Amino acid sequence: MAELHRPGWTELTDSENAVELAIVLEELGRATDLTPYLATMTQYAPLAGDRFDAGKAGTAVYSGVTANRDATGWVLTGTAPHVLDGDRAQNLAVVTDGGVFLVDAAQVSVKRSAVFDPVLHVAEVSFDNVHVDDAERVHTDTEKARHLALTGMAVTMVGACQRVLDLALEHVKQRQQFGAAIGSFQAVQHKAVDMHVAIERARALSYFAALTIAADDPRRRLASAMAKAAAGECQAVVFRHGLQLFGAMGFTWENDVQFALKRAKAGELLLGGAAEHRATIAAEYRTTYRGL
């Protein structure tokens, strides 16, 4: 995290800075960021609150762990299978039925998972009767923290999808077929436009979600679900059309488009997919507009 601390990016922990944080995350998504910034700033920091240490990488454990009282504190037990940056986080914010606990990563067992994105870190984190003091139990709003986590993941996916489109447009302008650049063909243009529309829709919803978080707007729950759902739908369009525009080259490891494609797809699989968040949106509307 030291390389990101110098520009002041790790100071964007206040919810009022959600839009500025989203701008940074989109650019890091476009660059296929190799650091644990996303997990640290959008998953760990909102749960840690004023206990956040900008000099250390962190992440959140959202499920799979139970907390039981003992004579001197709490005992955490369980396994979380898919923790973003779990293998290189120094601090963990663990959400349990007994509250949120801050745990030193040295106290847990970690095994990095093999995933299709070669530069993404996902790990299985196990708690074998890990003892924590009452002082490590923090009182944070887990719902608000989740809204930022969803929005951060969504805007990162938008950045990755934009990178795919940028690379695809560069390719179709240069690739020649039948004596012309393939980008001059209407069928190719339609696919590029579909990608652009999907990206702009997801971007608009992601920044709207960031605005609701910054303003402490009660619509943030719905907005963050809409952002993550739109980003998931966007990556599906971009993955399909982006590969087709590259032709056989898009399937090779020699082509850099693989990194952005895989990062966008991984984002869809973390923190719930588009279908799950569409269900959340539908349930919210049924509750709000029941009498209409």
C-alpha positions in Angstrom: 0.0 0.0 0.0 3.0 2.3 0.4 3.0 3.2 -3.4 -0.6 4.3 -3.2 -0.2 6.2 0.1 2.1 8.8 -1.4 -0.5 10.4 -3.6 -3.0 10.5 -0.7 -5.3 8.0 -2.2 -5.6 6.1 1.1 -7.0 9.2 2.7 -10.3 8.8 0.8 -11.9 6.9 3.7 -14.7 9.3 4.6 -18.0 8.5 2.9 -18.1 12.1 1.7 -15.2 11.2 -0.6 -17.1 8.3 -2.3 -17.1 10.0 -5.7 -13.4 10.8 -5.6 -12.7 7.2 -4.6 -14.9 6.0 -7.4 -12.8 8.0 -9.9 -9.6 6.4 -8.6 -11.1 2.9 -8.7 -12.3 3.3 -12.2 -8.8 4.2 -13.4 -7.3 1.3 -11.4 -9.8 -1.0 -13.0 -8.8 0.2 -16.4 -5.1 -0.4 -15.5 -5.8 -3.9 -14.0 -4.4 -2.7 -10.7 -2.1 -5.3 -9.0 -2.3 -3.8 -5.5 -4.8 -4.6 -2.7 -6.3 -1.1 -2.9 -9.9 -2.1 -3.8 -10.2 -4.5 -0.9 -8.5 -2.2 1.5 -10.5 0.9 0.7 -13.9 -0.4 -0.1 -14.2 -3.5 2.1 -11.8 -3.1 5.1 -11.8 0.6 5.7 -15.6 1.2 6.0 -15.8 -1.5 8.6 -12.6 -0.5 10.5 -13.7 3.1 10.8 -11.3 5.3 12.7 -9.2 2.1 13.4 -8.1 2.1 9.8 -4.4 2.0 9.2 -3.5 3.4 5.8 -0.1 1.8 5.9 -1.4 -1.7 5.9 -3.4 -3.7 3.4 -6.8 -5.0 4.7 -9.9 -6.9 3.5 -13.2 -8.0 4.8 -14.6 -11.4 5.7 -18.4 -11.2 5.2 -19.6 -14.7 6.0 -18.6 -18.1 7.2 -17.4 -17.1 10.6 -19.2 -17.3 14.0 -18.3 -15.5 17.2 -18.9 -16.9 20.6 -18.3 -15.3 24.0 -15.8 -16.6 26.5 -14.5 -15.3 29.8 -12.1 -12.8 28.4 -13.4 -11.9 25.0 -14.6 -13.6 21.9 -13.7 -16.8 19.9 -14.0 -16.8 16.2 -14.5 -20.0 14.3 -15.2 -20.9 10.6 -13.9 -20.6 7.1 -14.5 -18.0 4.4 -13.9 -19.5 1.0 -13.5 -16.5 -1.3 -11.9 -13.5 0.4 -10.5 -10.8 -2.0 -6.8 -10.3 -1.2 -7.1 -12.5 1.8 -3.6 -13.9 1.2 -1.9 -10.6 1.4 -4.0 -8.5 3.8 -2.4 -7.7 7.1 -5.6 -6.7 8.8 -9.1 -8.4 8.5 -12.5 -7.0 9.3 -14.6 -10.0 10.2 -18.4 -9.7 10.0 -20.1 -12.2 12.4 -23.4 -12.7 14.1 -21.8 -11.3 17.2 -20.6 -8.1 15.5 -17.6 -6.9 13.5 -14.1 -7.8 14.7 -10.7 -6.5 13.7 -8.2 -9.4 13.5 -4.5 -9.5 12.7 -4.0 -11.7 9.7 -1.2 -13.5 11.5 -3.9 -15.2 13.7 -5.6 -17.0 10.8 -4.8 -19.7 8.3 -4.8 -18.5 4.7 -4.7 -20.5 1.4 -4.6 -18.7 -1.9 -7.2 -20.0 -4.4 -6.5 -20.8 -8.0 -8.7 -18.5 -10.1 -8.8 -17.7 -13.8 -7.4 -14.2 -13.4 -3.7 -14.7 -13.0 -3.1 -11.5 -11.1 -6.2 -11.5 -8.9 -5.7 -12.6 -5.3 -8.5 -14.6 -3.7 -8.0 -16.8 -0.7 -9.7 -19.2 1.7 -9.4 -17.8 5.2 -9.9 -20.1 8.2 -10.4 -19.2 11.8 -9.6 -22.0 14.3 -10.8 -20.8 17.7 -9.1 -17.4 17.2 -9.4 -15.3 20.4 -10.0 -11.6 20.2 -10.5 -9.0 22.9 -13.6 -6.9 23.4 -11.5 -3.9 22.3 -11.3 -5.4 18.8 -15.1 -5.4 18.4 -16.0 -2.3 16.4 -19.4 -0.7 16.1 -19.9 0.1 12.4 -22.9 0.1 10.1 -22.3 -3.0 8.1 -25.1 -2.1 5.6 -23.4 1.2 4.7 -20.1 -0.6 4.4 -21.6 -3.1 2.0 -23.0 -0.3 -0.2 -19.5 1.1 -0.6 -18.1 -2.4 -1.3 -20.7 -3.0 -4.0 -20.2 0.4 -5.6 -16.4 0.1 -5.5 -16.5 -3.3 -7.2 -19.0 -2.0 -9.8 -16.9 1.0 -10.8 -13.7 -1.1 -11.0 -15.5 -3.4 -13.4 -16.5 -0.4 -15.5 -12.9 0.6 -15.7 -11.9 -2.9 -16.9 -14.7 -2.9 -19.4 -13.6 0.4 -20.8 -10.1 -0.9 -21.2 -11.5 -3.8 -23.3 -13.4 -1.4 -25.5 -10.4 0.8 -25.9 -8.2 -2.1 -27.0 -11.0 -3.4 -29.3 -11.4 -0.1 -31.1 -7.7 0.2 -31.6 -7.7 -3.3 -33.1 -10.6 -2.8 -35.5 -9.1 0.4 -36.8 -5.8 -1.4 -37.7 -7.0 -4.8 -38.8 -7.5 -5.0 -42.5 -9.9 -7.4 -44.3 -11.3 -7.2 -47.9 -9.1 -4.1 -48.5 -10.5 -2.1 -45.6 -10.3 -1.7 -41.8 -12.8 -4.0 -40.2 -14.0 -1.1 -38.1 -15.6 0.3 -41.2 -18.0 -2.6 -41.4 -21.4 -1.9 -39.9 -21.7 -5.2 -38.1 -18.4 -4.5 -36.2 -19.6 -1.0 -35.4 -22.8 -2.3 -33.9 -20.9 -4.5 -31.5 -18.7 -1.6 -30.5 -21.7 0.6 -29.9 -23.4 -2.1 -27.8 -20.3 -2.2 -25.6 -20.2 1.6 -25.3 -23.9 1.8 -24.3 -23.5 -1.0 -21.7 -20.4 0.7 -20.2 -22.0 4.2 -20.1 -25.1 2.8 -18.4 -23.0 1.0 -15.8 -20.8 4.0 -15.3 -23.8 6.3 -14.7 -25.4 4.0 -12.2 -22.0 3.4 -10.4 -21.4 7.2 -10.0 -25.0 7.7 -8.9 -24.4 5.1 -6.2 -21.3 6.9 -5.2 -23.2 10.2 -5.0 -25.9 8.6 -2.7 -23.2 7.3 -0.4 -21.4 10.7 -0.3 -24.7 12.4 0.5 -25.9 9.7 3.0 -28.9 9.4 0.8 -31.3 6.5 1.9 -31.4 5.4 -1.8 -27.8 4.2 -1.5 -29.0 0.6 -0.8 -31.0 0.5 -4.1 -28.4 2.5 -6.0 -25.5 0.2 -5.0 -27.5 -2.9 -6.0 -28.3 -1.2 -9.4 -24.7 -0.3 -9.9 -23.4 -3.9 -9.3 -26.2 -5.4 -11.4 -25.5 -3.0 -14.3 -21.8 -3.7 -14.1 -22.4 -7.4 -14.2 -24.6 -7.1 -17.3 -22.0 -4.8 -18.8 -19.2 -7.3 -18.5 -21.3 -10.0 -20.1 -21.8 -7.7 -23.2 -18.2 -6.6 -23.3 -16.8 -10.1 -22.8 -18.9 -11.5 -25.7 -18.4 -8.7 -28.2 -14.9 -7.8 -27.1 -13.7 -11.3 -27.9 -15.5 -11.4 -31.2 -14.0 -8.1 -32.3 -10.5 -9.5 -31.7 -11.2 -12.8 -33.4 -8.9 -15.6 -32.6 -6.4 -13.2 -31.1 -8.8 -12.5 -28.3 -8.5 -16.1 -27.0 -4.7 -16.0 -26.8 -2.7 -15.3 -23.6 -0.3 -13.2 -25.8 -3.1 -10.5 -26.1 -3.3 -8.1 -23.2 -7.1 -7.9 -23.5 -7.3 -11.1 -21.4 -6.4 -9.2 -18.2 -9.2 -6.6 -18.5 -11.7 -9.3 -19.5 -10.8 -11.5 -16.6 -10.8 -8.7 -14.1 -14.3 -7.7 -15.2 -15.6 -11.3 -15.0 -14.1 -11.8 -11.6 -15.9 -8.7 -10.4 -19.2 -10.2 -11.4 -18.4 -13.3 -9.3 -17.5 -11.4 -6.2 -20.1 -9.8 -3.8 -23.0 -11.3 -5.7 -23.8 -11.4 -9.4 -26.2 -9.4 -11.5 -29.2 -11.8 -10.9 -28.8 -11.5 -7.2 -28.8 -7.8 -7.2 -31.7 -7.6 -9.6 -33.6 -9.6 -7.1 -32.7 -7.1 -4.4 -33.9 -4.2 -6.6 -37.2 -6.0 -7.3 -37.8 -6.7 -3.6 -37.1 -3.0 -2.8 -39.6 -1.9 -5.3 -42.2 -4.4 -4.2 -41.8 -3.1 -0.6 -41.8 0.6 -1.6 -44.6 0.6 -4.1 -46.8 -2.2 -2.7 -50.0 -0.1 -2.9 -49.6 1.0 -6.4 
